[in-house]
Amino acid sequence: MKIDGTPFRSIWQAADGTVQVIDQRWLPHELRIVPLRSRADFAAAIRDMWVRGAPLIGATAAWGMAMEMAQDASDAALAAAHAELNATRPTAINLKWALDRMRDALLPLAPGARAGAAAALAAEICDEDVGINRRIGEHGAQVLRDIAARKGRVNVLTHCNAGWLATVDWGTATSPIYQAHDAGVPVHVFVDETRPRNQGAQLTAWELGKHGVPHSLIVDNAGGHLMQHGEVDVVIVGTDRTTARGDVANKIGTYLKALAARANGVPFYVALPSPTIDWRVQDGLREIPIEERGAEEVTHVQGRDPEGRVVQVRITPDATGARNPAFDVTPADLVTGLITERGICAASAAGLAAMFPDRVGG
Ligand code: MRU
């Protein structure tokens, strides 16, 4: 996607061999591009959320393995890089998916052949992500076109940032929005602010604005009210891990939006790239690990002060502690459909198996 007219991906390899990412902790106030040079850099970038979003976490981990292979291509380094990167964040399955794919491709090779193969595979994983998300957008845009044909325009509600910043390009939940908008469909997006880290307010609002998509930021608690009053035509969110029977883990608060959507007859879609399916698990509530993050994300908020500095300010009494579960699970029966790169299917074991007969059980 473009930033002020310049095409960008969220991660790329520079001519000097370093991998460059947008350090998303500073958006929307500052566009900082940083090089990642070592395994420790890659682990910190994922753990501390310089980069985030399930597909981008996977792509970054793949490049982390590639960087390790360029510096030490031994079996021990391969295993250590896999273990260190895999421990950075627990919920997005794309992390393990990308690391396993890299390890399984590299382990059979002689150490001398690993660096080149690793860089080629990391680049391939990134290119695949772009293609998957473009196709998700094509299928999802049809949903938006159909609604707009009936209603004259379409109001989408989205949660967190499942935008191009969360992927290598296009985004998942935003890809249908970008493609419909580019095709002239009158789309407007309600952007949940997404406390505690405000990925909606800071990232989704920024990227939609840069692309010229009409949008309104709303507090997380406003969605139910807007749905009751017929102001939301469809909800589209992303996912960090979807089980083989269609239960969806996504950013905390997604479940509440799904409940409100069901109560108000609003279709609730999940944009789902196939690497985000965890075929080994069925019951999302019991089998998906939910990341617990630090209390300071809840007790503080980040913003820009009048002098232009990006600062954290406390919003609670000094002594107040907090719980901070970062994801929740929306049971499959609340999901209208899964928008995958192969088309839209039911959020059920049968729906996913019919869409991915070559992957089921894998
Ligand atoms: O904690 P984050 O910012 O990594 O959470 C991101 C989300 O919850 C996204 O909705 C999800 O990763 C899908 S990204 C296409």
Residues whose N, C-alpha, C, O or C-beta is under 5 A from the ligand:
A	BS01	MRU	R52 G53 A54 P55 H159 C160 N161 A162 A166 T172 Q199 G238 T239 D240 N250 K251
